[in-house]
């Protein structure tokens, strides 16, 4: 999928995570990978010092390791998820 690394794309990804009942936080910490997933609380913590492109890439990486039930997503998020899964 071809998309732009901008705040609009970031917001769409954040919405997708919200629909999966995950909270996305931008905090500082010593994450070697740039992020941390707290499964029990369904929280994703991303390094707050990342620029928009880094935040998008990190959320995409996290999305790749989560078990996603597309039926829980809105139509727009399902389309986004499908496009991301194909790339």
C-alpha positions in Angstrom: 0.0 0.0 0.0 1.2 3.5 -0.8 0.5 6.1 1.8 1.9 9.3 3.0 3.7 9.7 6.3 1.6 12.5 7.7 -0.6 13.2 10.8 -3.7 12.0 8.9 -2.2 8.5 8.3 -1.0 8.4 11.9 -4.5 9.3 13.2 -6.1 6.6 11.0 -3.7 4.0 12.6 -4.4 5.3 16.1 -8.2 4.9 15.4 -7.6 1.4 14.2 -5.8 0.6 17.5 -8.6 2.2 19.5 -11.2 0.0 17.7 -9.1 -3.0 18.7 -9.4 -1.8 22.3 -5.7 -0.8 22.5 -4.6 2.5 24.0 -1.7 4.2 22.2 0.5 6.3 24.4 3.6 8.3 23.4 6.0 8.3 26.4 9.7 8.3 27.0 11.4 5.2 28.1 14.3 2.8 27.4 12.6 0.6 24.8 15.3 -1.0 22.7 12.8 -1.5 19.8 11.2 2.0 20.3 8.0 0.6 21.7 6.5 -1.6 24.4 3.2 -3.6 24.4 1.5 -4.2 27.7 -0.8 -7.1 26.7 -2.7 -7.4 30.0 -3.8 -3.7 29.8 -4.0 -3.5 26.0 -1.6 -0.6 26.0 0.9 0.3 23.3 3.7 2.7 24.4 5.7 4.3 21.6 8.8 6.4 22.1 7.6 10.0 22.2 10.7 11.3 20.6 9.8 9.6 17.3 8.8 11.8 14.4 5.5 11.1 12.5 7.2 8.7 10.1 8.8 6.7 13.0 5.5 6.6 14.9 3.7 5.2 11.8 6.4 2.6 11.1 6.3 1.6 14.8 2.5 1.2 14.8 2.7 -0.8 11.6 5.3 -3.1 13.2 3.2 -3.6 16.3 0.1 -4.3 14.1 2.0 -7.1 12.5 2.5 -8.9 15.8 -1.0 -8.5 17.2 -3.9 -10.9 16.6 -6.4 -8.7 14.8 -10.1 -9.6 14.4 -11.1 -7.5 11.4 -14.8 -7.9 12.2 -14.3 -5.6 15.2 -13.2 -2.8 12.9 -15.2 -0.1 11.2 -15.5 -0.3 7.5 -12.8 2.4 7.0 -10.4 0.6 9.4 -11.1 -2.8 7.7 -10.1 -1.3 4.4 -7.0 0.2 5.9 -6.1 -3.1 7.6 -6.7 -5.1 4.4 -4.4 -2.7 2.4 -1.7 -2.8 5.1 -1.9 -6.6 5.2 -1.4 -6.9 1.5 1.8 -4.9 1.5 
